[in-house]
């Protein structure tokens, strides 16, 4: 993979930032190694900060590793690494549900919350910052939206296929082994498709660019050290962070489902969103939105596919993770929102008004978390998606062709 380096941070600045991220995780690792137990609210703070630190370390490490890895392997690594803390927390809940049914709801809560935050908050924020950068800072780009490169159709079409299949899951009443096969298979096909494409030059900025600019041996050792440190932090913090969320809900009288659904994903997604926004502010909104789109596809396929496996390994039934009425509502709402997201991307552009619409609909279901509102917003998502898909139906054949790996590697335009 060809990588362009934009070194904007000094070596001392990099050392300071990496050091702060590592030190912020020390209390969580120390508590876990000592076997101590923190009060719920303190636990949320200590282990939540550790999760944030792990995300930052992982993102720097994966960006640096792109210099030394072939294109397809780099894409697979980046897609997985970006949401690894989210995986750890969600898989912990699914694993625990195998022996304690109370945790079954939390696995779906965390997954649906993370997915809806990406489309409902992260995408609009990036669009707004990109427009501001163009209008106020003179960066190149669209003054009223964000345009995507044609090769983003690959992520979009696989996201569409996963979304259509997701409609089946609530009907069956469980997240089962065959869902793992289908969604995991879609993600594997996606990797096969992008692996056959020749990748355009990618850019690194800030801390990642400075680290990647080191001599080869030092660069690789640095990436390995960051990966290793982040792995230790995740293994130390994921489980107690999840437990602290549940305990805090009971202690404060807050709905544990909502606490797990929104607070955990905010911690795990925040650094990735910050990096994407930084791309937008530098006039590279396509790169930023492309990263968020890939993260959404990853979480909507591979993450969901992992949950039945974790549930079974934790002692659950082979038939899969059962869904109650609340989980069914959340799945329908998340699926409908994803369908609207795909419809918006069909013409490879998100306008300011479309971004505002995504944010508004998210705000409504977030502020009023009732069954009636969830279903009403889901219907609104579905209707709007249908209108957009109908209006832009001429784009569908081109989108479908982007799904299938044909011929030799060809340059992306």
N, C-alpha and C positions, 0 to 999 in steps of 0.2 A: 504494500500500500504506500503510495507516495504521500508524504506528510510535509506540510509547510509549517515552519516554526515562527511564531510571533512572540519573541521573548520580550516581555514587558515588566518582568519582576526580577530583581537582583537575586543572587544566590543567598545573600543574607535574608532577604525578604521571604524567600522560599523556606529556608531553614526555620524562620520564626513561625510561619503559618503551619508548616507540617508539625513543628514542635507543639504549638498550641493545640492542634487537633489531637495529637497523641496524648498530651497531658490531660486533656479534658476527659479522656476515657479511663484514666488511671483509677479514679475512685470506684467505678463500676467493676473493673477487673479485680481490684483489691477486695471489695465486698464479696464478690463471687468466690474468690479463692479462699477467703477466710470462713466461708459458710454463714456469714451474717445475714440478718434479715432487716430491711429498712421499712419504716412506716410507708404506707401506700403513696402518699403525695411526694415524700422524699424519694421513694423508689422511682416514681415517674420522672422526676427531675434528673436524678443521677444516671439512670439507665437510658433515659431518652436522650440526654446529651451524648452518652456513649454511642448510641445508634447514629446520631448526627455526625459524630466524629468518624465513625466507621464508613459512612457514606462518602464523606470527603476524601478519606484516604483511598478508598476503592476507586473513586473516579479519577484521582490523580494517577494511581497505579495503572489503571486500564488505559488511560490516555497515553502514558509513557510507553506501555507495551505495544501500542499500535505501530511504533517505529520498527519493531523487530518481527512482527507477525505477518503472515500472508493475509490477503484481504478477507477471505471467507472466515478464517479462524478469528481474525480481529473483530469482525462483525458479531460473530457468535459470542465472543468474550465480552464485548462491550454491552451487548443486549442483556446478557445475564448479570454482569457485574453491577450495572446501573441500578438494578432492583433487588440485589442480593439481600440487603437487610429486610426488605419487605417480604421476601421469600422466607427468611428465617423466622420472622414473627408469625406469619400466616401458617407456615408448616408446623410450628410449635402448637398453635391452636388446634389444627386438624389432628395432629398426633395425640394431643391430650384428649380430644373428643373420643378417641377410640376406647378409652377407659372411663371417661366422665362425660356423659351426654351434654352437660351444661356448656361445654366448650365448643360444641358443634356450631352454635349460632355465631360465635366469635370469629371462626375461620371465614365464614361468608361475609361477616360484617367488615372485617379488615380488607378482604379482597374487593368487595364492591365499593367501599369507601375510597380505596387507592385508585381504582379505575375511574370513578366519577370525578375525583379531584383533578385528575390529569386533563380530562376534556372540559370540565365545568369551570376550572379555575386556571390551571397552568396554560392551556392553549390561549384563552382570552388575554391573560396577563402578557404573554409573549407578543401577541398582536398589538396590544396597546403600547408596550414599550418600543416595539419596532417602528410603529407610526410616529411616536414621539422622537425617536432617534433620527428618522428621515426629515421630519418637519423642523425640529429644533436644533439638531446637531449636524444637519447637512449630510447624513449618511445616505449612500445610494439605496434605492428601493422604492416600494409602492407607498404612496402617501395616504392611502386609505385601506390598507390591508397587508397581507403577507402572501407572496406567491411562492409556490413550491416547484422544485425541479421535476421534470417528467419521470425520473427514476423513482420518485416517492410513490408512484402508482403501485409499486410492488407491495409495500407495506399496507397501502390502502385496500387493495383487493383481498389480501389475506385477512385483514381486519374485518372486511365485509363477510367473507366466508365463515369466519369464526363467530361473527355476530348472528348470522342466519342460523348456524347450528345451535347457538346458545338458547334460542327460543325453545328448543326441545327439552332442555334440562329441567325447567320448572314443571313441565308436563309429566315427566317421569317421577317427580317427587324426590329425587335424590341425585347427588353428584356421584356417578358410578364409574366403574373401571372402563367401560366403553367410551365415556367422555374423555378419559385419559388418553385412550388410543386415538380418537378423532382429533382432539385439540393438540395433543403432542405430535401427531402426524402432520397436521397443518403447519406447525412450527418447523418441523423437519423439512417439509416441502419449501417453506419460505427460505430457510437457510440454503437449500439446494439451488433455489432460483437466484438468490443474490450471489452465491458462490460462483455462478457462471457468468456474472457480469464483471466487466472491467471497471474498477472504481476510480472515480475522479480524485484529483488531489484533495486531501483533507487538511484542515488547518488546526494547529494547536496554539493556545494562547495562555498567557499568565504563568501560573505555577507549573502546569504540565509542560509547557514549551521550554521553560528553563531546565526542568529535570531531563527532558528528552534531548536537550542540547549537550548533555554530558558525553564523555567518551563511552564507547560501547559497553565495556565491562562494568563500569561504574553505573551506567544507566540501567543495565539489567539487574544488577544487585540492588539498586534503589527500588526498582519496581517490585522485585521479590520481597524486599523488606516491608514495603507498604502493604502488599497483599497479605503477608504473614501477620502483620500487626492488626490489620483490619479484621482478619479471620478470627484472631484471638478475642478481639473486642466484641464481634458479633456473637460468637459462641458464649461469651460471658454475659452479654446484655439482653439478648433476644427473649429468653424465657422469663427472667425476672421482670423485664419491662412489661411483657404481656400479663403476668400475674399482678403486677402493681396496678395496671389499668383496671382489671376486674375488681380487685380489692378496693380501689379508690371509689369506684362506682357504688359499691355496697356501703362504704363508709359515709360518703357524701349524699347518698340517696339519689344519685344520678343514674340514668339508664345506662347499664354497662355496655349494652349493644352500641349505643351512640358514641360512648367514650372510646371504645375499641375501633369503631368505624372511622372516626375522624382524627383523633389525636395521634394514634400510631402511624397512619399514613402521612400525616403532616410531617412527622419527624423523619420518616424514611425518604420522602419525596422532595423535601425542601431544598437540599443542596443541588439536586439534579435540575430543579426548576430555576434556581439561581444561576447555574451555569448556562442554561438555555437562554435566559433573559440577557445574560452578559453577551452571548453571541448576537442577540438582536440589537443590543446597544452599539455593537461594533459593525453594524450593517450586514450581519450574516444571519438574518432571521430564518432563512431556509435551513441552515445547519441546526439552529436551535429547535425549530418546530419538527425537523426530521428526527432529532434525538427523542423528543417527547412522543412522537408518533411511534417510533420503534419501541419505546418503553411501554406504551399502551398495548401494542401488539403482543409483546412479551408477557405482560401480566394477564392479558385476556386469553392467552393460549397456554403457554408453558406453566405459568403459576397455577392456573385453574386445574391443569392436568396433574399437577403434583399433589393436590389436596386428597383425592381418593387413595393414593398410595400411602401418604402419611397417616391417614385415618386407619387404614388396614394394618400398617406396621405398628400403630399404637394400640392394637387390640380390637379394632372395630370389625364389622362384618365385611365380607368380600363384596357384597352387593353395593356398597357405597355409603357415602355420607348422606343421611336423611335430611330433608328440607322441611321446615315448618312454614306456616303461613307468612310470617315476617320475612323469612329468607326468600320465599317465592316472590314476594312483592319487590324486594331489593334487587333480585335478579332481573325481573321484568323491567324495572326502572333503569338499571344499568345497561341492559341490552338495548332498550329504546334510545337512551342517550348516545350509545355508541353508534347506532344506526344513523342518528342525526349527524354525528361527527363525520362519518363516512360520506354522507350525502353532501355535507359542506365541502369536503375535500375533493369531490368528484371533478371539479374544474380546476383543481390544483391552486386554489386561492381561498383564503379566509378573509372576508371583508370586515371592516370595523363593526358594521351592524350585525353580522353573523356572530362575531366574537361576543358582542354585547348580549345577544340573544342566548348564547350558551351560558354566559355568566348569570343572566337573569333567571333562567329556568333552574339552574343549580341553586341559586340563592333562595328561591321559593321553597324547594323541597328540603333544603337545609334548615331554613328558619321555621318551617311548619312541618315537623316530622310525623305526620299522621297518615293513617292508611289511605284516607280519601285523597289527600294531597299527593301522595306517592303515585297512586293510580292515575290521578288527573294529569300530573306532570308527565307520566309515562305515555299517556294518550297524546298529549301535546307534542312530545318528542316524535312519536310515531307519525302523526299527521304531517308535521313539518318536514320530516324526513321523506315521506311519500311525495309531498309537493316538490321538494328539491330534486328527488330522483326522477320524477316525471319531467320536470323542466329541463333537466340535463341528461336525458336518456341517451342522447347521441354520444355521450362520453363513455357509456357502459361497455361497448365492444372493445374500445382501447384499454379500458381498465381490466377487463377479463383477460385480454392477451398478455397483460403484464404478469399474470400468475404462473405461466408455464415456462419452464426452462427449456428453450429450444436453441439448437445450434451452438456454435462456439461463443466464447466470451466476446461481448461487444461493448464498446465504450458507451458510457452513460452520457446523455446529452442534457 
